[in-house]
Amino acid sequence: MTPTTHLTIVLLISMLGATITSPASAQCKPTNLRCEYMPDPLSIESQHPRLSWQIEDKRRGAVQTAYQVQVADSQDTLKSDKA
């Protein structure tokens, strides 16, 4: 993996929580973000990293029905919706 790939994975992990934009997002947020079972990996060896998270939602019966993963080389690119 290249240094850019490492940066991409770290940005993905750090920005995953910011990508939820539904009306319910005030009550729903991803927690325990992980890449290859690690909370803050500095680097990974896998060409196909495993991403995982838990959903925190206080509403009774709330479940996750979809997700979207965005990848970019900088936080500015993610924030401008050009991932």
Biopython code that builds the backbone (N, CA, C, O; Angstrom):
import numpy as np
from Bio.PDB.StructureBuilder import StructureBuilder

atoms = [
    (1, "MET", "N", (0.837, -1.184, 0.000)),
    (1, "MET", "CA", (0.000, 0.000, 0.000)),
    (1, "MET", "C", (0.878, 1.242, 0.000)),
    (1, "MET", "O", (1.952, 1.264, 0.600)),
    (2, "THR", "N", (0.415, 2.241, -0.662)),
    (2, "THR", "CA", (1.170, 3.482, -0.744)),
    (2, "THR", "C", (0.816, 4.380, 0.430)),
    (2, "THR", "O", (-0.213, 4.162, 1.069)),
    (3, "PRO", "N", (1.638, 5.389, 0.737)),
    (3, "PRO", "CA", (1.308, 6.336, 1.802)),
    (3, "PRO", "C", (-0.041, 7.014, 1.572)),
    (3, "PRO", "O", (-0.749, 7.317, 2.532)),
    (4, "THR", "N", (-0.403, 7.253, 0.323)),
    (4, "THR", "CA", (-1.698, 7.866, 0.031)),
    (4, "THR", "C", (-2.829, 6.952, 0.462)),
    (4, "THR", "O", (-3.839, 7.423, 0.984)),
    (5, "THR", "N", (-2.677, 5.661, 0.252)),
    (5, "THR", "CA", (-3.695, 4.712, 0.669)),
    (5, "THR", "C", (-3.835, 4.722, 2.178)),
    (5, "THR", "O", (-4.952, 4.657, 2.691)),
    (6, "HIS", "N", (-2.738, 4.802, 2.893)),
    (6, "HIS", "CA", (-2.780, 4.862, 4.353)),
    (6, "HIS", "C", (-3.544, 6.109, 4.800)),
    (6, "HIS", "O", (-4.392, 6.035, 5.689)),
    (7, "LEU", "N", (-3.246, 7.240, 4.191)),
    (7, "LEU", "CA", (-3.918, 8.487, 4.513)),
    (7, "LEU", "C", (-5.405, 8.383, 4.217)),
    (7, "LEU", "O", (-6.230, 8.862, 4.994)),
    (8, "THR", "N", (-5.745, 7.768, 3.112)),
    (8, "THR", "CA", (-7.140, 7.608, 2.724)),
    (8, "THR", "C", (-7.903, 6.817, 3.771)),
    (8, "THR", "O", (-9.010, 7.202, 4.148)),
    (9, "ILE", "N", (-7.335, 5.727, 4.245)),
    (9, "ILE", "CA", (-7.993, 4.896, 5.245)),
    (9, "ILE", "C", (-8.181, 5.677, 6.538)),
    (9, "ILE", "O", (-9.257, 5.622, 7.134)),
    (10, "VAL", "N", (-7.174, 6.394, 6.979)),
    (10, "VAL", "CA", (-7.278, 7.186, 8.201)),
    (10, "VAL", "C", (-8.354, 8.256, 8.047)),
    (10, "VAL", "O", (-9.148, 8.467, 8.964)),
    (11, "LEU", "N", (-8.390, 8.933, 6.903)),
    (11, "LEU", "CA", (-9.426, 9.937, 6.674)),
    (11, "LEU", "C", (-10.799, 9.305, 6.637)),
    (11, "LEU", "O", (-11.762, 9.882, 7.142)),
    (12, "LEU", "N", (-10.901, 8.148, 6.055)),
    (12, "LEU", "CA", (-12.176, 7.456, 5.985)),
    (12, "LEU", "C", (-12.672, 7.146, 7.385)),
    (12, "LEU", "O", (-13.838, 7.388, 7.698)),
    (13, "ILE", "N", (-11.814, 6.619, 8.217)),
    (13, "ILE", "CA", (-12.199, 6.300, 9.592)),
    (13, "ILE", "C", (-12.594, 7.556, 10.348)),
    (13, "ILE", "O", (-13.589, 7.544, 11.073)),
    (14, "SER", "N", (-11.844, 8.637, 10.202)),
    (14, "SER", "CA", (-12.138, 9.847, 10.950)),
    (14, "SER", "C", (-13.368, 10.577, 10.436)),
    (14, "SER", "O", (-14.022, 11.292, 11.196)),
    (15, "MET", "N", (-13.697, 10.409, 9.149)),
    (15, "MET", "CA", (-14.811, 11.151, 8.579)),
    (15, "MET", "C", (-16.101, 10.354, 8.487)),
    (15, "MET", "O", (-17.133, 10.920, 8.128)),
    (16, "LEU", "N", (-16.085, 9.080, 8.791)),
    (16, "LEU", "CA", (-17.274, 8.262, 8.636)),
    (16, "LEU", "C", (-18.441, 8.840, 9.423)),
    (16, "LEU", "O", (-19.572, 8.839, 8.937)),
    (17, "GLY", "N", (-18.192, 9.322, 10.606)),
    (17, "GLY", "CA", (-19.261, 9.895, 11.415)),
    (17, "GLY", "C", (-19.850, 11.163, 10.820)),
    (17, "GLY", "O", (-21.009, 11.483, 11.088)),
    (18, "ALA", "N", (-19.093, 11.881, 10.031)),
    (18, "ALA", "CA", (-19.577, 13.137, 9.474)),
    (18, "ALA", "C", (-20.399, 12.946, 8.207)),
    (18, "ALA", "O", (-20.949, 13.914, 7.683)),
    (19, "THR", "N", (-20.493, 11.727, 7.709)),
    (19, "THR", "CA", (-21.184, 11.523, 6.446)),
    (19, "THR", "C", (-22.662, 11.186, 6.605)),
    (19, "THR", "O", (-23.373, 11.072, 5.607)),
    (20, "ILE", "N", (-23.138, 11.027, 7.833)),
    (20, "ILE", "CA", (-24.555, 10.738, 8.028)),
    (20, "ILE", "C", (-25.318, 12.057, 7.922)),
    (20, "ILE", "O", (-25.092, 12.971, 8.716)),
    (21, "THR", "N", (-26.216, 12.160, 6.952)),
    (21, "THR", "CA", (-26.891, 13.425, 6.683)),
    (21, "THR", "C", (-28.411, 13.311, 6.686)),
    (21, "THR", "O", (-29.093, 14.240, 6.254)),
    (22, "SER", "N", (-28.951, 12.210, 7.155)),
    (22, "SER", "CA", (-30.399, 12.053, 7.177)),
    (22, "SER", "C", (-31.008, 12.910, 8.285)),
    (22, "SER", "O", (-30.294, 13.347, 9.188)),
    (23, "PRO", "N", (-32.330, 13.159, 8.228)),
    (23, "PRO", "CA", (-32.978, 13.939, 9.282)),
    (23, "PRO", "C", (-32.812, 13.326, 10.666)),
    (23, "PRO", "O", (-32.833, 14.042, 11.667)),
    (24, "ALA", "N", (-32.649, 12.028, 10.731)),
    (24, "ALA", "CA", (-32.496, 11.363, 12.019)),
    (24, "ALA", "C", (-31.063, 11.420, 12.538)),
    (24, "ALA", "O", (-30.774, 10.873, 13.602)),
    (25, "SER", "N", (-30.165, 12.070, 11.810)),
    (25, "SER", "CA", (-28.753, 12.037, 12.172)),
    (25, "SER", "C", (-28.466, 12.653, 13.533)),
    (25, "SER", "O", (-27.442, 12.346, 14.143)),
    (26, "ALA", "N", (-29.342, 13.509, 14.016)),
    (26, "ALA", "CA", (-29.134, 14.089, 15.341)),
    (26, "ALA", "C", (-29.240, 13.016, 16.418)),
    (26, "ALA", "O", (-28.628, 13.144, 17.479)),
    (27, "GLN", "N", (-30.006, 11.964, 16.163)),
    (27, "GLN", "CA", (-30.190, 10.892, 17.130)),
    (27, "GLN", "C", (-29.338, 9.673, 16.817)),
    (27, "GLN", "O", (-29.150, 8.813, 17.679)),
    (28, "CYS", "N", (-28.826, 9.585, 15.613)),
    (28, "CYS", "CA", (-28.101, 8.402, 15.153)),
    (28, "CYS", "C", (-26.667, 8.777, 14.805)),
    (28, "CYS", "O", (-26.431, 9.719, 14.048)),
    (29, "LYS", "N", (-25.709, 8.035, 15.360)),
    (29, "LYS", "CA", (-24.320, 8.303, 14.996)),
    (29, "LYS", "C", (-23.500, 7.027, 15.080)),
    (29, "LYS", "O", (-23.757, 6.171, 15.927)),
    (30, "PRO", "N", (-22.508, 6.900, 14.196)),
    (30, "PRO", "CA", (-21.638, 5.729, 14.253)),
    (30, "PRO", "C", (-20.611, 5.893, 15.376)),
    (30, "PRO", "O", (-20.079, 6.983, 15.586)),
    (31, "THR", "N", (-20.345, 4.820, 16.079)),
    (31, "THR", "CA", (-19.351, 4.823, 17.155)),
    (31, "THR", "C", (-18.438, 3.612, 16.967)),
    (31, "THR", "O", (-18.701, 2.746, 16.132)),
    (32, "ASN", "N", (-17.382, 3.564, 17.740)),
    (32, "ASN", "CA", (-16.455, 2.439, 17.717)),
    (32, "ASN", "C", (-15.963, 2.162, 16.289)),
    (32, "ASN", "O", (-15.947, 1.013, 15.848)),
    (33, "LEU", "N", (-15.566, 3.206, 15.578)),
    (33, "LEU", "CA", (-15.081, 3.085, 14.203)),
    (33, "LEU", "C", (-13.768, 2.302, 14.182)),
    (33, "LEU", "O", (-12.858, 2.571, 14.966)),
    (34, "ARG", "N", (-13.687, 1.334, 13.277)),
    (34, "ARG", "CA", (-12.485, 0.501, 13.204)),
    (34, "ARG", "C", (-12.129, 0.166, 11.764)),
    (34, "ARG", "O", (-12.989, 0.081, 10.888)),
    (35, "CYS", "N", (-10.839, -0.020, 11.550)),
    (35, "CYS", "CA", (-10.317, -0.494, 10.276)),
    (35, "CYS", "C", (-9.371, -1.642, 10.604)),
    (35, "CYS", "O", (-8.406, -1.460, 11.347)),
    (36, "GLU", "N", (-9.641, -2.814, 10.059)),
    (36, "GLU", "CA", (-8.860, -4.020, 10.376)),
    (36, "GLU", "C", (-8.806, -4.229, 11.890)),
    (36, "GLU", "O", (-7.753, -4.553, 12.439)),
    (37, "TYR", "N", (-9.931, -4.045, 12.552)),
    (37, "TYR", "CA", (-10.107, -4.274, 13.993)),
    (37, "TYR", "C", (-9.357, -3.272, 14.871)),
    (37, "TYR", "O", (-9.309, -3.452, 16.088)),
    (38, "MET", "N", (-8.775, -2.230, 14.292)),
    (38, "MET", "CA", (-8.024, -1.237, 15.063)),
    (38, "MET", "C", (-8.756, 0.100, 15.036)),
    (38, "MET", "O", (-9.270, 0.494, 13.990)),
    (39, "PRO", "N", (-8.815, 0.812, 16.176)),
    (39, "PRO", "CA", (-9.525, 2.095, 16.212)),
    (39, "PRO", "C", (-8.805, 3.227, 15.479)),
    (39, "PRO", "O", (-9.466, 4.066, 14.868)),
    (40, "ASP", "N", (-7.498, 3.274, 15.520)),
    (40, "ASP", "CA", (-6.733, 4.342, 14.864)),
    (40, "ASP", "C", (-5.491, 3.772, 14.193)),
    (40, "ASP", "O", (-4.377, 4.014, 14.656)),
    (41, "PRO", "N", (-5.662, 3.026, 13.121)),
    (41, "PRO", "CA", (-4.478, 2.414, 12.501)),
    (41, "PRO", "C", (-3.580, 3.462, 11.847)),
    (41, "PRO", "O", (-4.054, 4.375, 11.171)),
    (42, "LEU", "N", (-2.299, 3.312, 12.059)),
    (42, "LEU", "CA", (-1.340, 4.197, 11.395)),
    (42, "LEU", "C", (-1.056, 3.710, 9.989)),
    (42, "LEU", "O", (-0.776, 4.502, 9.089)),
    (43, "SER", "N", (-1.130, 2.416, 9.811)),
    (43, "SER", "CA", (-0.982, 1.833, 8.482)),
    (43, "SER", "C", (-1.620, 0.451, 8.509)),
    (43, "SER", "O", (-1.802, -0.145, 9.570)),
    (44, "ILE", "N", (-1.955, -0.047, 7.323)),
    (44, "ILE", "CA", (-2.509, -1.394, 7.212)),
    (44, "ILE", "C", (-1.870, -2.084, 6.014)),
    (44, "ILE", "O", (-1.365, -1.430, 5.101)),
    (45, "GLU", "N", (-1.898, -3.382, 6.030)),
    (45, "GLU", "CA", (-1.297, -4.171, 4.957)),
    (45, "GLU", "C", (-2.327, -4.633, 3.930)),
    (45, "GLU", "O", (-1.966, -4.969, 2.803)),
    (46, "SER", "N", (-3.579, -4.654, 4.299)),
    (46, "SER", "CA", (-4.617, -5.242, 3.470)),
    (46, "SER", "C", (-4.965, -4.384, 2.253)),
    (46, "SER", "O", (-5.077, -3.162, 2.351)),
    (47, "GLN", "N", (-5.135, -5.045, 1.106)),
    (47, "GLN", "CA", (-5.595, -4.359, -0.099)),
    (47, "GLN", "C", (-7.102, -4.108, -0.028)),
    (47, "GLN", "O", (-7.616, -3.229, -0.720)),
    (48, "HIS", "N", (-7.809, -4.870, 0.799)),
    (48, "HIS", "CA", (-9.258, -4.746, 0.966)),
    (48, "HIS", "C", (-9.549, -4.670, 2.464)),
    (48, "HIS", "O", (-9.978, -5.659, 3.058)),
    (49, "PRO", "N", (-9.324, -3.518, 3.077)),
    (49, "PRO", "CA", (-9.465, -3.408, 4.531)),
    (49, "PRO", "C", (-10.907, -3.614, 4.996)),
    (49, "PRO", "O", (-11.859, -3.215, 4.325)),
    (50, "ARG", "N", (-11.038, -4.239, 6.149)),
    (50, "ARG", "CA", (-12.345, -4.443, 6.768)),
    (50, "ARG", "C", (-12.666, -3.230, 7.625)),
    (50, "ARG", "O", (-11.886, -2.846, 8.497)),
    (51, "LEU", "N", (-13.812, -2.638, 7.370)),
    (51, "LEU", "CA", (-14.284, -1.487, 8.141)),
    (51, "LEU", "C", (-15.437, -1.953, 9.015)),
    (51, "LEU", "O", (-16.252, -2.773, 8.591)),
    (52, "SER", "N", (-15.508, -1.439, 10.218)),
    (52, "SER", "CA", (-16.628, -1.783, 11.087)),
    (52, "SER", "C", (-16.972, -0.599, 11.980)),
    (52, "SER", "O", (-16.143, 0.279, 12.221)),
    (53, "TRP", "N", (-18.192, -0.591, 12.459)),
    (53, "TRP", "CA", (-18.671, 0.449, 13.356)),
    (53, "TRP", "C", (-19.916, -0.063, 14.043)),
    (53, "TRP", "O", (-20.487, -1.083, 13.657)),
    (54, "GLN", "N", (-20.330, 0.666, 15.074)),
    (54, "GLN", "CA", (-21.583, 0.391, 15.765)),
    (54, "GLN", "C", (-22.439, 1.644, 15.652)),
    (54, "GLN", "O", (-21.917, 2.758, 15.594)),
    (55, "ILE", "N", (-23.724, 1.464, 15.622)),
    (55, "ILE", "CA", (-24.644, 2.594, 15.536)),
    (55, "ILE", "C", (-25.212, 2.882, 16.912)),
    (55, "ILE", "O", (-25.725, 1.989, 17.586)),
    (56, "GLU", "N", (-25.116, 4.135, 17.320)),
    (56, "GLU", "CA", (-25.688, 4.577, 18.592)),
    (56, "GLU", "C", (-26.954, 5.364, 18.276)),
    (56, "GLU", "O", (-26.901, 6.401, 17.615)),
    (57, "ASP", "N", (-28.079, 4.870, 18.748)),
    (57, "ASP", "CA", (-29.361, 5.521, 18.497)),
    (57, "ASP", "C", (-30.284, 5.200, 19.652)),
    (57, "ASP", "O", (-30.506, 4.030, 19.965)),
    (58, "LYS", "N", (-30.817, 6.212, 20.279)),
    (58, "LYS", "CA", (-31.658, 6.009, 21.452)),
    (58, "LYS", "C", (-33.115, 5.696, 21.105)),
    (58, "LYS", "O", (-33.907, 5.368, 21.988)),
    (59, "ARG", "N", (-33.469, 5.796, 19.824)),
    (59, "ARG", "CA", (-34.844, 5.492, 19.435)),
    (59, "ARG", "C", (-35.080, 3.990, 19.490)),
    (59, "ARG", "O", (-34.238, 3.205, 19.053)),
    (60, "ARG", "N", (-36.201, 3.603, 20.015)),
    (60, "ARG", "CA", (-36.543, 2.183, 20.135)),
    (60, "ARG", "C", (-36.689, 1.548, 18.747)),
    (60, "ARG", "O", (-37.393, 2.079, 17.887)),
    (61, "GLY", "N", (-36.030, 0.426, 18.540)),
    (61, "GLY", "CA", (-36.138, -0.321, 17.294)),
    (61, "GLY", "C", (-35.363, 0.258, 16.121)),
    (61, "GLY", "O", (-35.511, -0.225, 14.998)),
    (62, "ALA", "N", (-34.546, 1.271, 16.344)),
    (62, "ALA", "CA", (-33.780, 1.872, 15.248)),
    (62, "ALA", "C", (-32.741, 0.876, 14.738)),
    (62, "ALA", "O", (-32.048, 0.234, 15.527)),
    (63, "VAL", "N", (-32.639, 0.753, 13.421)),
    (63, "VAL", "CA", (-31.652, -0.127, 12.806)),
    (63, "VAL", "C", (-31.010, 0.580, 11.630)),
    (63, "VAL", "O", (-31.593, 1.494, 11.046)),
    (64, "GLN", "N", (-29.829, 0.158, 11.293)),
    (64, "GLN", "CA", (-29.140, 0.678, 10.110)),
    (64, "GLN", "C", (-29.641, -0.100, 8.898)),
    (64, "GLN", "O", (-29.668, -1.330, 8.915)),
    (65, "THR", "N", (-30.032, 0.609, 7.860)),
    (65, "THR", "CA", (-30.536, -0.054, 6.663)),
    (65, "THR", "C", (-29.626, 0.147, 5.458)),
    (65, "THR", "O", (-29.800, -0.529, 4.444)),
    (66, "ALA", "N", (-28.677, 1.043, 5.540)),
    (66, "ALA", "CA", (-27.768, 1.302, 4.425)),
    (66, "ALA", "C", (-26.535, 2.028, 4.946)),
    (66, "ALA", "O", (-26.522, 2.535, 6.068)),
    (67, "TYR", "N", (-25.513, 2.068, 4.121)),
    (67, "TYR", "CA", (-24.328, 2.864, 4.425)),
    (67, "TYR", "C", (-23.671, 3.282, 3.124)),
    (67, "TYR", "O", (-23.902, 2.689, 2.071)),
    (68, "GLN", "N", (-22.851, 4.311, 3.217)),
    (68, "GLN", "CA", (-22.102, 4.798, 2.066)),
    (68, "GLN", "C", (-20.697, 5.110, 2.539)),
    (68, "GLN", "O", (-20.516, 5.824, 3.525)),
    (69, "VAL", "N", (-19.714, 4.588, 1.853)),
    (69, "VAL", "CA", (-18.314, 4.850, 2.184)),
    (69, "VAL", "C", (-17.768, 5.800, 1.139)),
    (69, "VAL", "O", (-17.844, 5.529, -0.059)),
    (70, "GLN", "N", (-17.219, 6.912, 1.592)),
    (70, "GLN", "CA", (-16.595, 7.876, 0.690)),
    (70, "GLN", "C", (-15.108, 7.900, 0.969)),
    (70, "GLN", "O", (-14.682, 7.882, 2.124)),
    (71, "VAL", "N", (-14.321, 7.940, -0.090)),
    (71, "VAL", "CA", (-12.868, 7.934, 0.039)),
    (71, "VAL", "C", (-12.311, 9.138, -0.704)),
    (71, "VAL", "O", (-12.726, 9.430, -1.826)),
    (72, "ALA", "N", (-11.373, 9.833, -0.078)),
    (72, "ALA", "CA", (-10.739, 11.001, -0.688)),
    (72, "ALA", "C", (-9.330, 11.132, -0.130)),
    (72, "ALA", "O", (-8.973, 10.470, 0.845)),
    (73, "ASP", "N", (-8.536, 11.989, -0.756)),
    (73, "ASP", "CA", (-7.165, 12.173, -0.289)),
    (73, "ASP", "C", (-7.013, 13.322, 0.691)),
    (73, "ASP", "O", (-5.907, 13.572, 1.169)),
    (74, "SER", "N", (-8.105, 14.038, 1.008)),
    (74, "SER", "CA", (-8.044, 15.093, 2.003)),
    (74, "SER", "C", (-9.428, 15.325, 2.611)),
    (74, "SER", "O", (-10.444, 14.975, 2.011)),
    (75, "GLN", "N", (-9.457, 15.906, 3.784)),
    (75, "GLN", "CA", (-10.733, 16.216, 4.424)),
    (75, "GLN", "C", (-11.495, 17.278, 3.642)),
    (75, "GLN", "O", (-12.724, 17.241, 3.590)),
    (76, "ASP", "N", (-10.786, 18.220, 3.037)),
    (76, "ASP", "CA", (-11.438, 19.258, 2.243)),
    (76, "ASP", "C", (-12.208, 18.644, 1.064)),
    (76, "ASP", "O", (-13.314, 19.077, 0.742)),
    (77, "THR", "N", (-11.615, 17.641, 0.434)),
    (77, "THR", "CA", (-12.280, 16.970, -0.675)),
    (77, "THR", "C", (-13.552, 16.278, -0.200)),
    (77, "THR", "O", (-14.575, 16.329, -0.883)),
    (78, "LEU", "N", (-13.500, 15.636, 0.958)),
    (78, "LEU", "CA", (-14.688, 14.985, 1.512)),
    (78, "LEU", "C", (-15.767, 16.010, 1.839)),
    (78, "LEU", "O", (-16.939, 15.795, 1.532)),
    (79, "LYS", "N", (-15.384, 17.115, 2.454)),
    (79, "LYS", "CA", (-16.352, 18.140, 2.854)),
    (79, "LYS", "C", (-16.996, 18.810, 1.655)),
    (79, "LYS", "O", (-18.126, 19.289, 1.749)),
    (80, "SER", "N", (-16.298, 18.851, 0.531)),
    (80, "SER", "CA", (-16.866, 19.504, -0.667)),
    (80, "SER", "C", (-17.640, 18.533, -1.547)),
    (80, "SER", "O", (-17.996, 18.865, -2.677)),
    (81, "ASP", "N", (-17.905, 17.322, -1.029)),
    (81, "ASP", "CA", (-18.660, 16.296, -1.763)),
    (81, "ASP", "C", (-18.006, 15.895, -3.085)),
    (81, "ASP", "O", (-18.706, 15.608, -4.056)),
    (82, "LYS", "N", (-16.684, 15.872, -3.132)),
    (82, "LYS", "CA", (-15.969, 15.458, -4.335)),
    (82, "LYS", "C", (-15.177, 14.182, -4.074)),
    (82, "LYS", "O", (-14.131, 13.957, -4.681)),
    (83, "ALA", "N", (-15.681, 13.353, -3.170)),
    (83, "ALA", "CA", (-14.980, 12.112, -2.808)),
    (83, "ALA", "C", (-15.054, 11.123, -3.955)),
    (83, "ALA", "O", (-14.525, 10.016, -3.851)),
]
sb = StructureBuilder()
sb.init_structure("model")
sb.init_model(0)
sb.init_chain("A")
sb.init_seg("    ")
for serial, (resi, resn, name, xyz) in enumerate(atoms, 1):
    if name == "N":
        sb.init_residue(resn, " ", resi, " ")
    sb.init_atom(name, np.array(xyz, "f"), 0.0, 1.0, " ", f" {name:<3s}", serial, name[0])
structure = sb.get_structure()
